[in-house]
Amino acid sequence: MPRRVAVTGIGIVSPLGHGEHAFFEALQAGRSGIRRLDAPFAGRLASPIAASVEFDGSAHFPPPKLRMLDRFSQLALVAAEQAVASADLQLDTAARARAGVFIGTVLGGGHTTDDGYQALYAQGAARLPPFTVLMAMPNAAAAWIGIDHGLAGPNLTWSTACSSSAVAIGEAWRRIRDGEADVILAGGSEAPLNFGTLKAWEALRTMASEDPADPAASCKPFARDRSGLVLGEGAAVLVLEDWERARERGAHIRGELLGYGLSTDNAHITRPTVDGQARAMRLALESAALPATAIDHVNAHGTGTQANDATETAAIKQVFGARAFDIPISATKAMHGHLLGAGAAVELVATLLALERGVLPPTINLVQRDPDCDLDYVAEGARAVKGAEIAMSNSFAFGGTNAVLICGSAGRGPSRKRSIS
């Protein structure tokens, strides 16, 4: 019998603030974390904007440990610490053997890699710091979380470009649902705001132009005048737990993971397809045993690129039919930026908190509407709603890996939404 999967802990370090309360308060207010980069290399960027995190690792880690942690690991460890604390998670030796870590990332230790190349090729260094490999490896964040919290179960790192943390969370959901683990810390972390990474993304011609009036308004999902994405950094980690275990220990259950769909476009390395995205949404509904009519809210991938936003709109229409026009949709990347491998985890936190608090985040900067993007994008500001119980969070990626998560509020009652029958 498949087990239910509860969310009992939430941790987040984001451009909108540290911790779930600061994060959601900024979302609700429609505040943007996108700003001009304060970096020595900013003048060499075509569009020197990003969604950066105000974060000082020395405030969280002693010097010997800090010297072994890339920024992406630092962000992940702080988010994991928050999640464990909010879940009041205490594990004995036997429980630790069935508790794991699943983290998504694209770059892993990107700052360490970039610093190493600068030292070798620009400065002519003869050697690199001894911990370079251990800091740069993509599984470093997951490894450190497991070490710090004594988790001896499965420890995996997932890299599927911008859907990485959705895959990490979805695969963790499967392990708990199928009885292979009881607790998994799942999420993502990314710290891509170094010169090499930003110049590489700039070359793809997918980055937004800086808004001349206000850099914070540069990302415009679903708008006619959208010009691209804005990169951000941050981390989000959820404590996922077998529902009965959480209930028996008296945990405060924040929500429930209900379904997960995974598909591949299998068409083009960068160009998304309607059918591929729609297939992932349908698979998520199928795995949750829910009809399309069950979905009360969608957190869109909504990058602000021309191709993605039009494709996602068409895919939502394909899945939901005429009802697509009645589903409120939020695209939060306009506020926290595109966090690559961490993006899906941050957006799932936004989705869970929206259900818990009955307030849907706005899609800011949507002033000039694109006629091809004609759904209800919550463009008027945060929207208070009653009875929103089940939501879908979309994550689509270069390479064509589409991952969709469905979550439910903890207090929803038995209803038409529990089964497709």
C-alpha positions in Angstrom: 0.0 0.0 0.0 1.6 3.4 -1.0 2.3 5.6 1.9 1.3 9.3 2.2 4.2 11.8 2.3 4.0 14.8 4.7 6.0 18.0 4.6 7.0 18.6 8.2 9.9 21.1 7.8 10.7 24.1 5.5 14.0 25.9 5.2 14.9 28.6 2.7 17.7 31.1 2.0 16.7 33.3 -0.9 17.1 36.7 -2.5 13.9 37.7 -0.7 15.2 36.8 2.7 16.2 34.0 5.0 13.5 31.7 6.5 10.0 31.0 5.3 8.4 34.0 7.0 10.6 36.6 5.4 10.5 34.9 2.1 6.7 34.7 1.9 6.2 38.2 3.3 8.3 39.5 0.4 6.4 37.4 -2.1 3.0 38.6 -0.8 4.2 42.2 -1.0 5.4 41.7 -4.6 9.0 42.8 -3.7 11.7 41.9 -6.1 15.1 40.6 -5.1 16.5 41.4 -8.5 19.1 44.2 -8.4 22.3 45.5 -10.0 25.2 43.2 -9.1 27.8 44.6 -6.7 30.8 42.7 -8.1 34.1 43.8 -9.6 33.2 42.2 -12.9 29.7 43.7 -13.2 30.9 46.3 -15.7 31.9 43.5 -18.1 28.3 42.1 -18.3 25.8 43.1 -20.9 23.1 43.1 -18.3 24.6 43.4 -14.8 21.6 42.3 -12.8 20.9 39.3 -10.7 18.9 38.1 -7.6 21.6 37.8 -5.0 21.4 36.6 -1.4 22.6 38.7 1.5 24.6 36.0 3.2 27.9 35.9 5.1 29.1 32.3 5.6 31.3 33.3 8.5 28.2 34.0 10.6 27.2 30.4 10.2 30.3 28.3 10.1 33.7 28.2 12.0 36.7 29.1 9.8 38.0 25.5 9.4 34.7 24.3 8.1 34.0 27.4 6.0 37.3 26.8 4.1 35.8 23.4 2.9 32.4 24.8 1.8 31.6 26.4 -1.6 28.9 29.0 -1.4 26.3 26.6 -2.8 27.0 24.2 0.1 26.8 27.0 2.7 23.4 28.0 1.4 22.1 24.4 1.4 23.4 23.7 4.9 21.7 26.7 6.4 18.4 25.9 4.6 18.6 22.3 5.9 19.3 23.5 9.4 16.1 25.6 9.2 14.1 22.7 7.9 15.2 20.3 10.6 14.5 22.9 13.3 11.0 23.7 11.9 10.2 20.0 11.8 11.5 19.4 15.3 13.2 16.4 13.8 15.0 14.1 16.3 16.2 10.8 15.1 17.6 7.8 17.0 20.2 5.5 15.5 17.7 3.2 13.9 15.7 6.1 12.4 18.9 7.7 11.0 19.5 4.5 8.9 16.2 5.2 7.1 16.7 8.9 6.7 18.3 10.4 3.6 19.2 13.5 1.6 18.2 14.3 -2.0 19.5 17.6 -3.4 19.3 19.1 -6.9 21.9 21.4 -8.4 23.2 22.4 -11.8 26.6 23.7 -11.1 27.5 22.4 -7.7 30.5 24.3 -6.5 30.6 26.8 -9.3 32.4 29.5 -7.3 35.2 27.1 -6.5 35.5 26.1 -10.1 35.5 29.6 -11.4 38.1 30.7 -8.7 40.3 27.8 -9.7 40.3 28.7 -13.4 41.0 32.3 -12.6 43.9 31.3 -10.4 45.4 28.9 -12.9 44.8 30.6 -16.2 44.7 34.3 -15.3 47.0 34.5 -12.4 49.4 31.7 -13.2 49.0 29.9 -9.9 51.2 26.8 -9.5 48.7 24.9 -7.3 45.1 25.1 -6.1 43.8 24.9 -2.5 43.7 21.3 -1.2 39.9 21.1 -0.8 39.1 22.3 -4.3 37.7 19.0 -5.5 35.7 18.5 -2.3 34.2 22.0 -2.6 33.4 21.8 -6.3 31.9 18.4 -6.5 28.1 18.6 -7.1 27.3 16.1 -4.3 29.1 18.2 -1.7 26.0 19.9 -0.3 24.1 16.6 0.1 27.1 15.0 1.6 27.6 17.7 4.2 23.9 17.7 5.1 24.1 14.0 5.7 27.2 14.4 7.8 25.9 17.3 9.9 22.6 15.5 10.7 23.9 12.0 10.9 21.6 10.7 8.1 22.7 7.2 7.0 20.0 6.4 4.4 20.1 7.2 0.7 22.1 10.3 -0.2 21.7 11.4 -3.8 22.4 14.5 -6.0 20.3 15.1 -9.0 21.2 17.3 -12.0 18.6 17.8 -14.7 19.3 21.5 -15.4 16.5 23.8 -14.2 14.2 20.9 -13.0 16.9 19.4 -10.7 15.3 20.1 -7.4 11.9 19.1 -8.6 13.4 15.7 -9.6 15.2 15.5 -6.2 11.9 16.2 -4.3 9.9 13.9 -6.6 12.3 11.0 -6.3 12.4 11.5 -2.5 8.6 11.3 -2.5 8.7 8.0 -4.4 11.2 6.5 -1.9 9.1 7.4 1.1 5.8 6.4 -0.7 7.2 3.0 -1.6 8.6 2.4 1.9 12.3 2.6 1.0 12.9 5.5 3.4 11.0 7.2 6.2 12.5 10.7 6.2 14.3 12.6 3.4 15.7 16.1 3.4 15.0 17.1 -0.2 15.5 20.3 -2.1 18.1 22.2 -4.1 20.9 24.8 -3.9 22.6 27.0 -6.4 25.2 29.8 -6.4 25.8 30.7 -10.0 26.7 34.4 -9.6 30.3 34.2 -10.7 31.8 35.8 -13.7 32.4 32.7 -15.8 28.8 31.4 -15.3 27.2 34.7 -16.0 29.2 35.2 -19.2 28.3 31.7 -20.3 24.6 32.3 -19.8 24.9 35.7 -21.5 26.2 33.9 -24.6 23.0 31.9 -24.8 21.0 35.1 -25.4 18.3 34.1 -22.9 19.1 36.7 -20.2 16.8 39.6 -19.6 17.8 43.1 -20.6 18.0 45.5 -17.7 14.8 47.5 -17.3 16.0 51.2 -17.9 13.6 52.6 -15.3 14.0 49.9 -12.6 16.4 46.9 -12.5 14.0 45.1 -10.2 11.4 45.0 -13.0 13.7 43.3 -15.5 12.1 39.9 -15.4 8.5 40.0 -16.9 7.0 36.5 -17.1 4.1 36.2 -19.6 4.3 39.8 -20.6 4.5 41.0 -24.2 7.7 42.9 -23.5 9.5 40.1 -21.7 13.1 39.8 -22.7 14.5 36.8 -20.8 15.4 35.4 -17.4 17.4 36.8 -14.5 19.7 34.4 -12.7 19.5 34.1 -8.9 21.1 32.2 -6.1 19.7 30.4 -3.0 18.6 27.2 -1.5 15.4 25.5 -0.2 15.2 22.2 1.7 12.0 20.4 2.8 11.7 17.6 5.4 9.6 14.9 3.8 8.3 12.2 6.1 6.0 9.2 6.1 2.6 10.6 7.1 1.9 8.1 9.8 5.3 8.5 11.4 4.8 12.3 11.4 1.4 12.0 12.9 2.5 9.6 15.6 5.3 11.8 16.8 3.0 14.8 16.9 4.7 16.8 14.1 3.2 19.9 12.7 2.3 18.8 9.2 2.7 21.7 6.8 1.3 20.0 3.7 1.4 16.8 1.7 3.1 15.8 -1.5 0.5 14.1 -3.7 2.1 13.5 -7.1 5.1 13.8 -9.3 5.3 13.7 -13.1 8.5 13.4 -15.2 8.9 13.5 -18.9 11.4 14.4 -21.6 10.7 16.6 -24.6 13.1 14.5 -26.7 13.1 17.2 -29.4 15.7 20.0 -28.9 18.4 20.8 -26.3 17.0 24.2 -25.5 13.6 24.6 -27.2 10.6 23.4 -25.0 7.7 21.5 -26.4 4.0 21.7 -25.5 3.5 18.0 -25.6 6.4 17.3 -23.3 5.3 19.8 -20.6 1.7 18.6 -20.8 2.8 15.0 -20.5 4.6 15.8 -17.2 1.5 17.5 -15.8 -0.7 14.6 -16.8 1.7 12.1 -15.2 1.7 14.1 -12.0 -2.1 14.1 -11.9 -2.1 10.3 -12.6 0.4 9.6 -9.9 -1.7 11.6 -7.4 -4.9 9.8 -8.6 -6.4 13.3 -9.2 -8.5 14.7 -12.0 -7.5 18.0 -13.6 -10.4 19.6 -11.9 -8.7 19.1 -8.6 -6.0 21.7 -9.2 -6.8 25.1 -7.5 -3.5 26.9 -8.3 -0.4 26.6 -10.5 3.0 27.9 -9.8 4.4 28.3 -13.3 7.9 27.7 -14.5 7.5 31.2 -15.9 11.1 32.2 -16.8 10.3 35.3 -18.7 11.7 34.0 -22.0 9.7 34.2 -25.2 9.7 30.5 -25.9 9.1 29.1 -22.4 6.2 31.3 -21.4 4.2 30.8 -24.6 4.9 27.0 -24.6 3.9 26.7 -20.9 0.7 28.6 -21.5 -0.2 26.2 -24.4 0.7 23.2 -22.3 -1.6 24.3 -19.4 -4.4 24.7 -21.9 -3.8 21.3 -23.4 -4.0 19.7 -19.9 -6.9 21.7 -18.4 -8.9 22.6 -21.5 -11.4 25.4 -21.0 -10.9 25.3 -17.2 -7.3 26.6 -17.8 -8.7 30.1 -17.9 -10.1 29.8 -14.4 -7.0 28.5 -12.6 -4.9 31.3 -10.9 -1.3 31.1 -11.9 1.7 32.6 -10.2 5.2 33.1 -11.7 7.4 33.9 -8.8 10.8 34.0 -10.7 10.1 37.7 -11.4 10.8 38.3 -7.7 13.4 35.7 -6.7 15.1 35.2 -10.0 15.8 31.9 -11.8 17.7 29.8 -9.3 18.5 27.0 -11.8 18.8 23.8 -9.8 17.3 25.3 -6.7 14.4 27.0 -8.5 11.9 24.2 -8.2 12.5 23.7 -4.5 12.1 27.5 -3.8 8.9 27.5 -5.9 7.5 24.5 -4.1 8.0 26.3 -0.8 6.1 29.3 -2.3 3.3 26.9 -3.4 3.0 25.2 0.0 3.0 28.5 1.9 0.3 29.9 -0.5 -2.0 27.0 0.3 -1.2 27.1 4.0 -1.9 30.9 4.2 -4.6 31.2 1.6 -2.7 33.9 -0.3 -1.4 33.4 -3.9 1.8 35.3 -4.8 1.5 37.8 -7.6 3.1 37.7 -11.0 4.8 41.1 -10.9 5.8 43.2 -13.9 3.0 41.9 -16.1 1.8 45.2 -17.5 1.8 44.6 -21.2 -0.1 41.4 -21.8 1.0 39.0 -24.5 -2.0 37.8 -26.5 -0.5 34.3 -26.6 -0.3 34.3 -22.8 -3.9 34.8 -21.9 -4.5 32.9 -18.7 -5.1 34.2 -15.1 -1.6 35.1 -14.0 -2.5 36.8 -10.7 -1.1 40.1 -12.1 -3.0 42.4 -9.8 -1.0 41.7 -6.7 -1.3 39.0 -4.1 -4.7 37.3 -4.1 -6.4 36.0 -1.0 -8.3 32.8 -1.8 -10.6 30.5 0.1 -10.7 26.8 -0.4 -7.5 26.4 -2.4 -6.4 22.9 -1.3 -4.3 21.4 -4.1 -1.7 23.1 -6.3 0.7 22.2 -9.1 4.3 23.4 -9.4 5.9 23.2 -12.9 9.7 23.0 -13.6 11.1 22.6 -17.1 14.7 22.5 -18.2 17.3 22.7 -20.9 17.8 19.2 -22.2 14.0 18.7 -22.1 13.5 17.2 -18.6 10.1 18.3 -17.4 9.2 17.7 -13.7 5.9 18.6 -12.1 5.0 18.3 -8.4 1.5 18.4 -6.9 1.0 19.3 -3.3 -2.0 19.6 -0.9 -2.7 21.6 2.2 -2.4 19.7 5.4 -6.0 20.4 6.6 -8.0 19.6 3.5 -10.9 17.3 4.0 -12.0 14.2 2.1 -13.4 15.4 -1.2 -13.9 14.9 -4.9 -10.2 15.8 -5.1 -8.8 12.7 -3.5 -9.6 10.4 -6.4 -10.2 10.4 -10.2 -12.9 7.7 -9.8 
